[in-house]
Amino acid sequence: MNGELKQLKMYIESSIVSERNHIFKYTSPLTRPESSQAKAVFLEYNRATSNDRRHNYNLNSLPHGCYEVEEKDIPNFYEFLANKLRYHFKKSRRSYVSGMISDPFKVYDEDGFVEDMSILDYEFTGEIDHEIFSSWLLFDHLFEIEEQIAKRVEARNFIGIQSHLNLIDDNFGFLMNRKDSYFQLKMDEDELYSWLLTEIISFQHQVEEKGLWKSLNKEPEKHFQWVFAAVLGRVSELCGVCMLAEPDVGSGKVDFIFSQGNNSKVCVELKLSSSSKVLEGYTKQIQQYLKSEKTDKGIYVVIDSGDSKISYSKLLNFIEDGKNNGQSYPEIILVDANPKISASKRR
């Protein structure tokens, strides 16, 4: 690893520690309300909303209809905490912190505009360096946990927050010189499902935006399985997740089972849009696999590279009808592997 990559790894890990402290700060009013840190957050909320509260108070004290001035929309304390966990001046915290990591490697022109990066894209993302890749995985996982905490804060479901904080220190404590901590993501079934969903969406992005469609277009389903296994296999190994390809579950062979321990298991079924059973694969096939494996966690991935059958149209209609009835299908991921027009030819 050269000097710049070592520096990058240091910045990523330093950012993880800073974000960990940020999370603990803005959850302290819920977990340690008597602490000095919690009192500082209470005061921050008071200062952030005092002008708007004064505005509304003065507005309500005036005779009705005197002024056409609207009341200020003031977030409650829990909305304030959730926003602090998600945003930095209306920009997502993940984007903000990622930008801070990349800033030292930006090369500026004479007018002060960014013209290049001193680290190549594939080096920056860790495509050729195991340690950088692992550091970014830790970085992404921390923000996934942060989002789960933000959702609990919004819902005022505080019971699970401490377990999320424990998960953070169990997995990231080694960056703060805790010898009893190490890089090994310990996930229950819900966390494993959330993690896997994120990784498959990343795979979808690589296909649709990074040119991986060229390796999948017009290829048979077995080829799709091999490419999927190659992409998900590396990240699974790093995170201590077992990936089994085509295990026989009694009712047939599910394409993949991802597991971590005996109590965390997710089934994944892949299909081509050209299959005549692409709708049945979701409504019947994967449901039977879940029943056989005694889990309700499954993800159905369909890749469209042309020559779609009527069953694929029925699946799209099935999803659309569900949306109209208030139903969502986050466990169905549609991947577009049709040929893309190069950026130079777009108008």
C-alpha positions as CSV (number, residue, x, y, z in Angstrom):
1,M,0.0,0.0,0.0
2,N,1.5,3.3,-1.0
3,G,1.6,6.5,1.0
4,E,-1.6,8.0,-0.4
5,L,-3.6,4.8,0.1
6,K,-2.4,4.6,3.7
7,Q,-3.5,8.2,4.2
8,L,-6.9,7.4,2.6
9,K,-7.3,4.4,5.0
10,M,-6.5,6.7,7.9
11,Y,-9.0,9.3,6.8
12,I,-11.8,6.7,6.4
13,E,-11.1,5.1,9.8
14,S,-10.9,8.6,11.4
15,S,-14.2,9.5,9.9
16,I,-15.8,6.3,11.2
17,V,-14.7,7.3,14.8
18,S,-16.0,10.8,14.3
19,E,-19.3,9.6,13.0
20,R,-19.5,7.1,15.9
21,N,-19.1,10.0,18.3
22,H,-21.7,12.0,16.5
23,I,-24.2,9.1,16.8
24,F,-23.5,8.7,20.5
25,K,-23.9,12.4,21.0
26,Y,-27.3,12.7,19.4
27,T,-28.7,9.6,21.1
28,S,-27.4,10.6,24.5
29,P,-30.7,12.4,25.5
30,L,-32.4,9.0,25.0
31,T,-29.8,6.7,26.6
32,R,-28.0,9.0,29.1
33,P,-30.4,11.9,29.7
34,E,-28.5,13.1,32.8
35,S,-25.1,13.2,31.0
36,S,-23.4,16.5,30.2
37,Q,-23.5,15.5,26.5
38,A,-27.3,15.1,26.6
39,K,-27.7,18.5,28.3
40,A,-25.6,20.1,25.5
41,V,-27.9,18.6,22.9
42,F,-31.0,19.9,24.8
43,L,-29.5,23.3,24.8
44,E,-28.6,23.0,21.1
45,Y,-32.2,22.2,20.3
46,N,-33.4,25.1,22.4
47,R,-31.1,27.5,20.6
48,A,-32.0,26.1,17.1
49,T,-35.7,26.6,17.6
50,S,-35.9,29.6,20.0
51,N,-36.4,32.3,17.3
52,D,-39.1,30.3,15.5
53,R,-40.9,29.6,18.8
54,R,-40.7,33.3,19.7
55,H,-42.1,34.1,16.3
56,N,-45.1,31.8,16.7
57,Y,-45.7,33.0,20.3
58,N,-45.8,36.7,19.1
59,L,-48.0,35.7,16.1
60,N,-50.5,34.0,18.3
61,S,-50.7,36.9,20.8
62,L,-51.9,39.3,18.0
63,P,-55.6,39.8,17.3
64,H,-56.8,37.3,14.7
65,G,-56.3,38.6,11.1
66,C,-54.0,41.5,11.9
67,Y,-51.1,40.2,9.8
68,E,-50.8,37.7,7.0
69,V,-47.8,35.9,8.4
70,E,-47.5,32.2,8.6
71,E,-46.4,30.2,11.6
72,K,-43.0,28.6,11.5
73,D,-42.8,24.9,11.2
74,I,-40.8,23.8,14.2
75,P,-39.5,20.2,14.5
76,N,-40.2,18.4,17.7
77,F,-37.2,17.2,19.7
78,Y,-37.2,13.7,18.2
79,E,-37.4,15.1,14.6
80,F,-34.4,17.3,15.5
81,L,-32.4,14.3,16.7
82,A,-33.3,12.2,13.6
83,N,-32.3,15.1,11.3
84,K,-29.0,15.4,13.1
85,L,-28.4,11.7,12.5
86,R,-29.2,12.0,8.8
87,Y,-28.2,15.4,7.5
88,H,-25.5,18.1,7.6
89,F,-27.0,21.4,6.5
90,K,-29.6,19.5,4.3
91,K,-26.9,17.3,2.8
92,S,-26.9,13.6,3.7
93,R,-24.3,12.9,6.3
94,R,-22.9,10.0,4.3
95,S,-22.3,12.3,1.3
96,Y,-20.9,15.1,3.5
97,V,-18.4,12.8,5.3
98,S,-17.5,11.0,2.0
99,G,-16.7,14.5,0.6
100,M,-14.5,15.3,3.6
101,I,-12.5,12.1,3.0
102,S,-12.0,12.9,-0.7
103,D,-11.1,16.6,-0.2
104,P,-7.4,16.1,0.6
105,F,-7.0,14.2,-2.7
106,K,-8.6,16.8,-5.0
107,V,-6.4,18.7,-7.5
108,Y,-7.5,22.3,-8.2
109,D,-6.9,24.5,-11.2
110,E,-5.8,28.1,-11.1
111,D,-9.4,29.3,-10.7
112,G,-9.9,27.1,-7.7
113,F,-12.1,24.5,-9.4
114,V,-11.5,20.8,-9.0
115,E,-9.9,19.3,-12.1
116,D,-8.7,15.9,-11.0
117,M,-8.1,13.5,-8.1
118,S,-4.6,12.4,-7.1
119,I,-6.0,8.9,-6.5
120,L,-7.6,6.9,-9.3
121,D,-11.3,6.0,-8.9
122,Y,-10.7,2.3,-8.6
123,E,-7.9,2.9,-6.0
124,F,-10.2,5.2,-4.0
125,T,-13.0,2.7,-3.8
126,G,-10.7,-0.2,-2.9
127,E,-11.2,-2.3,-6.1
128,I,-7.6,-3.4,-6.0
129,D,-6.8,-3.0,-2.3
130,H,-8.3,-5.3,0.3
131,E,-7.7,-3.0,3.3
132,I,-9.3,0.1,1.6
133,F,-12.3,-2.1,0.5
134,S,-12.7,-3.3,4.1
135,S,-12.5,0.2,5.5
136,W,-15.3,1.4,3.1
137,L,-17.4,-1.6,4.1
138,L,-17.1,-0.5,7.7
139,F,-17.9,3.1,6.7
140,D,-21.1,2.0,4.8
141,H,-22.2,-0.3,7.5
142,L,-22.0,2.4,10.2
143,F,-24.2,4.7,8.2
144,E,-26.7,1.9,7.7
145,I,-26.9,1.5,11.5
146,E,-27.2,5.2,11.9
147,E,-30.2,5.2,9.5
148,Q,-31.9,2.4,11.5
149,I,-31.4,4.5,14.7
150,A,-32.9,7.6,13.0
151,K,-36.0,5.6,12.1
152,R,-36.3,4.3,15.7
153,V,-36.0,7.9,17.0
154,E,-38.7,9.2,14.6
155,A,-41.0,6.3,15.7
156,R,-40.1,6.9,19.3
157,N,-39.1,3.3,19.6
158,F,-36.2,3.7,22.0
159,I,-35.9,0.1,23.2
160,G,-33.6,-1.1,20.4
161,I,-31.4,2.0,20.3
162,Q,-28.9,0.8,23.0
163,S,-28.5,-2.5,21.2
164,H,-27.6,-0.6,18.0
165,L,-25.1,1.5,20.0
166,N,-23.6,-1.8,21.4
167,L,-23.4,-3.1,17.8
168,I,-21.4,-0.1,16.8
169,D,-18.9,-0.4,19.6
170,D,-18.7,-4.2,19.1
171,N,-17.8,-3.8,15.4
172,F,-15.9,-0.5,15.4
173,G,-14.3,-0.4,18.8
174,F,-11.0,-1.6,17.5
175,L,-10.6,1.7,15.8
176,M,-10.5,3.3,19.3
177,N,-7.8,0.9,20.5
178,R,-10.2,-1.5,22.1
179,K,-8.4,-4.9,22.0
180,D,-11.6,-6.9,22.6
181,S,-13.2,-5.6,19.3
182,Y,-12.5,-6.7,15.8
183,F,-13.8,-6.4,12.2
184,Q,-16.6,-8.9,12.2
185,L,-20.1,-7.7,11.5
186,K,-22.5,-9.5,13.9
187,M,-26.0,-9.3,12.5
188,D,-29.3,-10.6,13.5
189,E,-31.7,-11.7,10.8
190,D,-33.2,-8.2,10.3
191,E,-29.7,-6.6,10.1
192,L,-28.5,-9.4,7.7
193,Y,-31.5,-8.8,5.5
194,S,-30.9,-5.0,5.5
195,W,-27.2,-5.5,4.8
196,L,-27.8,-7.9,1.9
197,L,-30.5,-5.7,0.4
198,T,-27.9,-2.9,0.3
199,E,-25.3,-5.1,-1.3
200,I,-27.7,-6.3,-4.0
201,I,-28.7,-2.7,-4.7
202,S,-25.0,-2.0,-5.1
203,F,-24.8,-4.9,-7.5
204,Q,-27.7,-3.4,-9.4
205,H,-25.8,-0.1,-9.6
206,Q,-22.8,-1.8,-11.0
207,V,-24.9,-3.5,-13.7
208,E,-26.8,-0.4,-14.7
209,E,-24.3,2.4,-14.2
210,K,-20.8,0.8,-14.2
211,G,-20.9,-1.3,-17.4
212,L,-21.4,-4.7,-15.8
213,W,-24.5,-5.2,-18.1
214,K,-22.0,-6.0,-20.8
215,S,-21.2,-9.2,-19.0
216,L,-24.8,-10.1,-18.5
217,N,-26.7,-9.0,-21.6
218,K,-28.3,-12.0,-23.5
219,E,-26.5,-14.5,-21.2
220,P,-28.3,-17.5,-19.7
221,E,-29.5,-17.6,-16.1
222,K,-26.6,-19.7,-15.0
223,H,-24.2,-17.0,-16.1
224,F,-26.2,-14.5,-14.1
225,Q,-25.8,-16.7,-11.1
226,W,-22.0,-16.9,-11.5
227,V,-21.5,-13.2,-11.9
228,F,-23.8,-12.5,-8.9
229,A,-21.9,-15.0,-6.8
230,A,-18.5,-13.5,-7.8
231,V,-19.7,-10.0,-6.8
232,L,-21.5,-10.9,-3.5
233,G,-18.9,-13.6,-2.6
234,R,-16.1,-11.2,-1.7
235,V,-18.1,-8.9,0.5
236,S,-19.8,-11.9,2.2
237,E,-16.4,-13.4,3.0
238,L,-15.1,-10.1,4.5
239,C,-18.3,-9.7,6.7
240,G,-18.3,-13.3,7.9
241,V,-21.4,-14.2,6.0
242,C,-21.8,-17.7,4.6
243,M,-23.1,-17.8,1.0
244,L,-24.4,-21.1,-0.2
245,A,-25.1,-21.6,-3.9
246,E,-28.1,-23.8,-4.9
247,P,-28.6,-25.7,-1.7
248,D,-31.4,-28.2,-1.7
249,V,-34.0,-27.1,0.8
250,G,-36.3,-30.0,0.3
251,S,-38.8,-28.2,-1.9
252,G,-36.1,-27.6,-4.5
253,K,-32.9,-25.7,-5.0
254,V,-32.9,-22.1,-4.0
255,D,-30.3,-20.1,-5.8
256,F,-28.6,-18.7,-2.7
257,I,-28.8,-18.8,1.0
258,F,-26.9,-16.1,3.0
259,S,-26.5,-16.8,6.7
260,Q,-24.6,-15.8,9.8
261,G,-25.0,-18.3,12.6
262,N,-28.1,-20.4,13.1
263,N,-30.6,-17.6,13.6
264,S,-29.8,-15.3,10.7
265,K,-30.8,-16.5,7.2
266,V,-31.9,-14.9,4.0
267,C,-33.0,-16.7,0.8
268,V,-32.2,-15.1,-2.6
269,E,-33.8,-16.3,-5.9
270,L,-32.6,-15.0,-9.3
271,K,-34.6,-15.0,-12.5
272,L,-34.3,-13.7,-16.0
273,S,-37.1,-11.5,-17.5
274,S,-37.1,-14.0,-20.4
275,S,-38.3,-16.8,-18.1
276,S,-41.9,-17.9,-18.6
277,K,-42.1,-18.3,-14.8
278,V,-40.8,-15.0,-13.6
279,L,-44.0,-14.0,-11.8
280,E,-44.5,-17.5,-10.4
281,G,-40.9,-17.4,-9.2
282,Y,-42.0,-14.6,-6.7
283,T,-45.6,-15.6,-5.9
284,K,-44.9,-19.3,-5.4
285,Q,-41.3,-20.5,-5.8
286,I,-39.4,-18.3,-3.3
287,Q,-42.4,-18.4,-0.9
288,Q,-42.0,-22.1,-0.7
289,Y,-38.3,-21.9,-0.1
290,L,-38.9,-19.5,2.7
291,K,-41.4,-21.9,4.3
292,S,-38.9,-24.8,3.9
293,E,-36.1,-22.7,5.6
294,K,-38.5,-21.4,8.4
295,T,-37.7,-17.7,7.6
296,D,-39.7,-14.8,6.3
297,K,-36.6,-13.1,4.8
298,G,-36.2,-13.5,1.1
299,I,-35.0,-11.3,-1.9
300,Y,-36.1,-11.8,-5.4
301,V,-33.8,-10.4,-8.1
302,V,-34.9,-10.2,-11.8
303,I,-32.5,-9.2,-14.5
304,D,-33.9,-7.7,-17.8
305,S,-31.6,-7.9,-20.8
306,G,-34.3,-8.0,-23.4
307,D,-36.6,-10.7,-24.9
308,S,-38.9,-10.4,-21.9
309,K,-41.8,-12.8,-21.7
310,I,-45.4,-11.9,-20.9
311,S,-44.8,-13.2,-17.4
312,Y,-42.4,-10.3,-16.7
313,S,-45.1,-7.8,-17.8
314,K,-47.4,-9.6,-15.3
315,L,-44.8,-9.2,-12.6
316,L,-44.5,-5.4,-13.3
317,N,-48.3,-5.1,-13.2
318,F,-48.4,-7.1,-10.0
319,I,-45.9,-4.6,-8.4
320,E,-47.9,-1.6,-9.8
321,D,-51.2,-2.9,-8.5
322,G,-49.6,-3.4,-5.1
323,K,-48.4,0.2,-5.1
324,N,-51.9,1.4,-5.9
325,N,-53.2,-0.5,-2.9
326,G,-50.5,0.8,-0.6
327,Q,-48.3,-2.3,-0.8
328,S,-44.6,-2.1,-1.4
329,Y,-42.2,-4.8,-2.5
330,P,-38.7,-3.8,-1.3
331,E,-37.6,-7.5,-1.6
332,I,-38.1,-7.4,-5.4
333,I,-35.1,-5.9,-7.2
334,L,-35.3,-5.3,-10.9
335,V,-32.0,-5.0,-12.7
336,D,-31.8,-3.4,-16.1
337,A,-29.0,-5.1,-18.2
338,N,-30.1,-3.8,-21.5
339,P,-27.4,-2.1,-23.6
340,K,-26.7,1.5,-22.5
341,I,-25.9,4.5,-24.7
342,S,-22.4,5.8,-23.9
343,A,-22.1,9.2,-22.3
344,S,-20.3,10.6,-25.4
345,K,-23.3,9.7,-27.6
346,R,-26.1,11.1,-25.4
347,R,-27.6,14.4,-26.3
